[in-house]
Amino acid sequence: MSSKPAVISVIGSLNVDLVTRTSRVPVGGETLTSESFNIGWGGKGANQAVACARLSRTSQQASSGEKSDVEVRMVGAVGDDEFHEGFLKAMREDGLNTEKVKILKGKKTGVAVIVVETGTGENRIMFCPGANYDVEVMDLVDADASVALFQLELPLEVVLHNMKTAREKGVETIINPAPAIPLPEEAYHGLGHLIVNETEASTLSGIEKPTSWDAVAAIFIARGVNNVIITLGGEGVFYKTAKQQSASQPGQIVPARKVKVVDTTAAGDTFAGAYTVAVARWKVMSQGADFDLDAAVAHANRAASMTVQKAGAQSSIPWADEVPGA
């Protein structure tokens, strides 16, 4: 273990999740009695930060207060409402540094209304940004960060400014561009890692109905991305590097693990967190060695498979010792 911890700076959203579980989604004008309702902590930024924290330490390390070789810092904003104290306390209990989460006076914490179909585990989400959209355009990436991880639940100009800042500071940069909107070309220049699902890959590449993930990845690599990872749900994960593209080699697929799907909420966030931990450790400890993309994707895939077997967002994210080995 390196004496210097790897530092992950997660710049993203913090939302309260209002989760309703139902056998099916009602049609227009219909009222259904749901199976359950819960309030939890979420937001793609906070979920991915919690995933980074949990997947960089064991449950025993967490309960004993033992330091990890990875420090995870959450950067974002909440409102000064009834939710923020419990939210930040829960994140600190997971081992996160929340010093850079601003509590904005007179604002509401972001809210995500989530409907989960219990038969399939599929979810539908409506997002009200609240304080997330009041994060200002300024430098939020610490110079000592090993990795900066981004999503798209903050204002786009905040994300683009800090992606550029991270690269200028030599910080490894990862983006999971969700919810997906087309990004300017500058977002891809020198981008280390792009993690997208099928829908996001289609939206960002401009290919409406992809028939070849190699072709989709080639578009992102041509824009300047080094590692392209496309999560395919039950079909597994496709990934390709710029090095493979230049050598005219195809990308690779890791099959999905066969598990009982209870709730897909936060599965993508778990994948992103596990992957980011691998990048952060490599950044600090590699001593010039190439990043082991195969191992990182395989481990992230296994971690995500644990999340879908439980209900909830952050409550379903596993600790490092709960993820099965290869």
C-alpha positions as CSV (number, residue, x, y, z in Angstrom):
1,M,0.0,0.0,0.0
2,S,1.3,3.4,-0.9
3,S,1.9,5.8,2.0
4,K,0.1,8.5,0.1
5,P,-3.6,7.8,-0.3
6,A,-5.2,8.0,-3.7
7,V,-7.7,10.9,-3.8
8,I,-11.0,10.6,-5.7
9,S,-12.9,13.9,-6.1
10,V,-16.5,13.2,-7.1
11,I,-18.0,16.4,-8.5
12,G,-21.7,15.8,-8.8
13,S,-25.3,15.8,-7.5
14,L,-26.8,15.0,-4.1
15,N,-30.5,14.0,-4.2
16,V,-33.1,12.7,-1.8
17,D,-34.7,9.6,-3.4
18,L,-38.4,9.1,-3.0
19,V,-38.9,5.5,-4.0
20,T,-42.2,3.8,-4.8
21,R,-42.3,0.1,-5.6
22,T,-45.2,-1.2,-7.7
23,S,-46.1,-4.3,-9.7
24,R,-46.5,-2.1,-12.8
25,V,-46.5,1.5,-13.8
26,P,-50.0,3.1,-14.0
27,V,-51.2,4.4,-17.3
28,G,-52.5,7.9,-17.8
29,G,-55.4,8.7,-15.5
30,E,-55.0,5.5,-13.5
31,T,-54.4,5.2,-9.8
32,L,-52.7,2.1,-8.4
33,T,-51.9,1.1,-4.8
34,S,-48.2,0.7,-4.5
35,E,-46.4,-2.0,-2.7
36,S,-44.1,0.3,-0.7
37,F,-42.6,3.7,-0.3
38,N,-39.2,4.7,1.1
39,I,-37.0,7.8,1.4
40,G,-33.3,7.3,0.8
41,W,-30.1,9.2,-0.2
42,G,-29.1,9.3,-3.8
43,G,-28.1,11.4,-6.8
44,K,-25.7,10.1,-9.3
45,G,-22.8,12.1,-7.8
46,A,-23.5,11.0,-4.2
47,N,-24.2,7.4,-5.3
48,Q,-20.9,7.2,-7.1
49,A,-19.1,8.7,-4.2
50,V,-20.5,6.2,-1.8
51,A,-19.7,3.4,-4.3
52,C,-16.1,4.7,-4.4
53,A,-15.9,4.8,-0.6
54,R,-17.4,1.4,0.0
55,L,-15.6,-0.4,-2.8
56,S,-12.2,0.9,-1.6
57,R,-12.6,-0.6,1.9
58,T,-14.1,-3.7,3.6
59,S,-17.1,-3.6,5.9
60,Q,-14.7,-4.4,8.8
61,Q,-12.5,-1.4,7.9
62,A,-15.5,0.8,7.9
63,S,-16.9,-0.4,11.3
64,S,-13.5,-0.1,12.9
65,G,-12.7,3.3,11.5
66,E,-9.6,2.1,9.8
67,K,-8.1,4.4,7.2
68,S,-8.3,3.2,3.6
69,D,-5.7,3.7,0.9
70,V,-8.3,5.8,-1.0
71,E,-9.8,9.1,0.2
72,V,-13.1,10.0,-1.4
73,R,-14.2,13.7,-1.4
74,M,-17.8,14.7,-2.3
75,V,-18.1,18.0,-4.0
76,G,-21.6,19.6,-4.6
77,A,-24.5,21.3,-2.8
78,V,-27.5,20.6,-0.7
79,G,-30.3,22.9,0.6
80,D,-30.7,24.1,4.2
81,D,-33.8,22.0,4.5
82,E,-35.0,19.0,6.5
83,F,-32.9,16.6,4.5
84,H,-29.3,17.8,4.5
85,E,-28.2,16.9,8.0
86,G,-29.1,13.3,7.7
87,F,-27.8,13.1,4.2
88,L,-24.3,14.4,5.1
89,K,-24.2,12.3,8.3
90,A,-24.9,9.1,6.3
91,M,-22.1,10.0,3.8
92,R,-19.6,10.6,6.6
93,E,-20.6,7.2,8.1
94,D,-19.6,5.6,4.8
95,G,-16.2,7.2,5.1
96,L,-16.7,10.2,2.8
97,N,-15.1,13.6,3.2
98,T,-18.0,16.1,2.8
99,E,-16.1,19.3,3.6
100,K,-16.7,20.6,0.0
101,V,-20.5,20.0,0.0
102,K,-22.0,23.5,0.4
103,I,-25.2,24.0,2.3
104,L,-27.1,26.7,0.4
105,K,-29.3,29.0,2.4
106,G,-32.9,29.2,1.2
107,K,-32.5,26.3,-1.2
108,K,-34.0,22.8,-1.4
109,T,-31.9,19.7,-1.7
110,G,-32.3,17.9,-5.1
111,V,-35.0,15.2,-5.2
112,A,-35.4,12.1,-7.4
113,V,-38.8,10.5,-7.7
114,I,-38.2,6.8,-8.5
115,V,-40.8,4.2,-9.6
116,V,-39.6,0.6,-9.5
117,E,-41.5,-2.2,-11.2
118,T,-41.0,-5.2,-8.9
119,G,-41.6,-7.7,-11.6
120,T,-38.6,-6.6,-13.7
121,G,-36.6,-4.5,-11.4
122,E,-36.6,-1.7,-14.0
123,N,-36.9,1.9,-12.8
124,R,-38.2,5.2,-14.0
125,I,-36.8,8.4,-12.5
126,M,-37.9,12.1,-12.4
127,F,-35.2,14.5,-11.2
128,C,-35.8,17.9,-9.6
129,P,-32.3,19.4,-9.3
130,G,-32.8,21.9,-6.4
131,A,-29.5,23.0,-5.0
132,N,-27.5,21.0,-7.5
133,Y,-28.3,23.6,-10.2
134,D,-27.0,26.4,-7.9
135,V,-23.4,25.1,-8.0
136,E,-21.3,27.9,-9.4
137,V,-18.8,27.7,-12.3
138,M,-15.5,27.7,-10.4
139,D,-12.5,25.4,-9.9
140,L,-13.7,22.5,-7.7
141,V,-10.9,20.0,-8.5
142,D,-8.2,19.7,-5.8
143,A,-4.7,19.8,-7.1
144,D,-3.8,16.7,-5.1
145,A,-6.7,14.6,-6.5
146,S,-5.7,11.4,-8.3
147,V,-9.0,11.1,-10.2
148,A,-12.0,13.4,-10.8
149,L,-15.3,11.7,-11.5
150,F,-18.2,13.6,-13.2
151,Q,-21.8,13.0,-14.2
152,L,-24.4,15.4,-15.8
153,E,-26.7,16.3,-12.9
154,L,-24.9,19.6,-12.3
155,P,-25.1,22.5,-14.7
156,L,-23.2,21.6,-17.9
157,E,-20.9,24.6,-17.7
158,V,-19.8,23.5,-14.2
159,V,-19.0,20.0,-15.5
160,L,-17.1,21.2,-18.6
161,H,-15.1,23.8,-16.7
162,N,-14.0,21.3,-14.1
163,M,-13.2,18.6,-16.6
164,K,-10.9,21.0,-18.4
165,T,-9.4,22.1,-15.0
166,A,-8.8,18.5,-14.0
167,R,-6.9,17.7,-17.2
168,E,-4.8,20.9,-16.8
169,K,-3.9,19.8,-13.3
170,G,-2.9,16.3,-14.5
171,V,-5.8,14.7,-12.7
172,E,-7.2,11.5,-14.4
173,T,-10.7,12.3,-15.6
174,I,-13.7,10.0,-15.8
175,I,-17.2,11.0,-16.9
176,N,-20.5,9.0,-16.7
177,P,-22.6,11.4,-18.8
178,A,-26.0,10.8,-17.4
179,P,-28.6,12.0,-17.9
180,A,-27.3,12.0,-21.5
181,I,-27.2,15.2,-23.6
182,P,-24.9,15.8,-26.6
183,L,-21.6,17.2,-25.4
184,P,-19.3,19.7,-27.2
185,E,-16.2,18.2,-28.8
186,E,-14.0,19.8,-26.2
187,A,-15.4,17.5,-23.5
188,Y,-13.8,14.5,-25.2
189,H,-10.3,16.0,-25.8
190,G,-7.8,14.1,-23.6
191,L,-10.6,12.4,-21.7
192,G,-9.2,9.3,-19.9
193,H,-12.4,7.3,-19.4
194,L,-15.9,7.5,-20.8
195,I,-18.5,5.3,-19.1
196,V,-21.9,5.1,-20.8
197,N,-24.9,2.8,-21.1
198,E,-26.6,1.9,-24.4
199,T,-28.9,4.9,-24.4
200,E,-26.2,7.3,-23.5
201,A,-23.9,5.8,-26.1
202,S,-26.5,6.3,-28.8
203,T,-27.3,9.9,-27.7
204,L,-23.7,11.0,-27.5
205,S,-22.4,9.2,-30.6
206,G,-25.3,10.3,-32.8
207,I,-26.0,6.8,-33.9
208,E,-29.7,6.3,-33.3
209,K,-29.8,2.4,-33.4
210,P,-26.3,1.1,-33.0
211,T,-25.5,-2.2,-34.7
212,S,-21.8,-2.3,-33.8
213,W,-20.4,-1.1,-30.4
214,D,-17.0,-1.0,-32.1
215,A,-18.3,1.6,-34.5
216,V,-19.8,3.6,-31.6
217,A,-16.5,3.4,-29.6
218,A,-14.6,4.5,-32.7
219,I,-16.5,7.7,-32.7
220,F,-15.6,8.6,-29.1
221,I,-12.0,7.6,-29.6
222,A,-11.8,9.8,-32.7
223,R,-13.0,12.7,-30.5
224,G,-10.1,12.1,-28.1
225,V,-11.3,9.5,-25.5
226,N,-8.7,6.9,-24.3
227,N,-10.9,4.2,-22.8
228,V,-14.6,3.7,-23.8
229,I,-16.8,1.5,-21.6
230,I,-20.4,0.8,-22.6
231,T,-22.6,-1.0,-20.1
232,L,-25.2,-3.3,-21.8
233,G,-27.4,-4.3,-18.9
234,G,-28.1,-8.1,-19.1
235,E,-25.7,-8.4,-22.1
236,G,-22.7,-7.4,-20.0
237,V,-20.1,-4.6,-20.7
238,F,-18.3,-3.7,-23.9
239,Y,-15.0,-1.8,-23.8
240,K,-12.3,-0.5,-26.1
241,T,-9.2,1.5,-25.9
242,A,-7.6,4.1,-28.3
243,K,-4.6,1.7,-28.5
244,Q,-6.9,-1.1,-29.8
245,Q,-8.5,1.3,-32.3
246,S,-5.2,2.4,-33.7
247,A,-4.2,-1.3,-34.1
248,S,-7.6,-2.1,-35.8
249,Q,-8.4,-4.5,-33.0
250,P,-12.0,-5.1,-31.9
251,G,-13.2,-4.2,-28.4
252,Q,-14.1,-6.8,-25.8
253,I,-17.2,-7.9,-23.9
254,V,-17.5,-9.1,-20.4
255,P,-20.7,-11.1,-20.0
256,A,-23.2,-10.1,-17.3
257,R,-23.4,-12.4,-14.2
258,K,-26.6,-14.4,-14.0
259,V,-28.3,-13.1,-10.9
260,K,-31.9,-12.4,-9.7
261,V,-32.6,-8.7,-10.5
262,V,-34.5,-6.9,-7.7
263,D,-33.8,-3.3,-8.5
264,T,-31.5,-1.8,-11.1
265,T,-31.2,1.6,-9.3
266,A,-27.6,2.6,-8.7
267,A,-26.2,-0.4,-10.6
268,G,-24.5,2.0,-13.1
269,D,-23.3,4.1,-10.2
270,T,-21.8,1.1,-8.5
271,F,-20.0,0.1,-11.7
272,A,-18.6,3.7,-12.1
273,G,-17.5,3.7,-8.4
274,A,-15.7,0.4,-8.6
275,Y,-14.0,1.4,-11.9
276,T,-12.9,4.8,-10.5
277,V,-11.3,3.1,-7.4
278,A,-9.2,0.9,-9.8
279,V,-8.1,4.0,-11.8
280,A,-7.2,5.9,-8.6
281,R,-5.1,3.1,-7.2
282,W,-3.4,2.7,-10.6
283,K,-2.7,6.4,-10.7
284,V,-0.9,6.4,-7.4
285,M,0.8,3.0,-7.5
286,S,1.4,2.1,-11.1
287,Q,5.0,3.5,-11.4
288,G,4.5,3.8,-15.2
289,A,2.7,0.5,-15.7
290,D,-0.3,0.4,-18.1
291,F,-3.8,0.6,-16.6
292,D,-5.3,-3.0,-16.3
293,L,-8.6,-2.2,-18.0
294,D,-9.6,-5.9,-18.3
295,A,-9.4,-6.4,-14.5
296,A,-11.1,-3.0,-13.7
297,V,-14.1,-3.7,-16.0
298,A,-14.5,-7.3,-14.8
299,H,-14.4,-6.2,-11.1
300,A,-16.8,-3.3,-11.7
301,N,-19.2,-5.7,-13.5
302,R,-19.2,-8.0,-10.5
303,A,-19.8,-5.1,-8.1
304,A,-22.8,-3.9,-10.1
305,S,-24.2,-7.4,-10.2
306,M,-24.4,-7.3,-6.4
307,T,-26.3,-4.0,-6.4
308,V,-29.1,-5.2,-8.6
309,Q,-29.9,-8.0,-6.2
310,K,-31.0,-5.5,-3.5
311,A,-33.6,-2.8,-3.4
312,G,-32.7,0.9,-3.0
313,A,-29.9,3.2,-4.2
314,Q,-27.0,3.8,-1.8
315,S,-28.4,1.1,0.5
316,S,-27.7,-1.5,-2.2
317,I,-24.1,-0.6,-2.9
318,P,-21.7,-3.3,-1.6
319,W,-18.5,-3.1,0.4
320,A,-15.3,-4.4,-1.1
321,D,-15.4,-7.7,0.7
322,E,-19.0,-8.3,-0.5
323,V,-17.9,-8.4,-4.2
324,P,-17.1,-11.9,-5.4
325,G,-13.7,-12.7,-6.9
326,A,-13.0,-13.5,-10.5
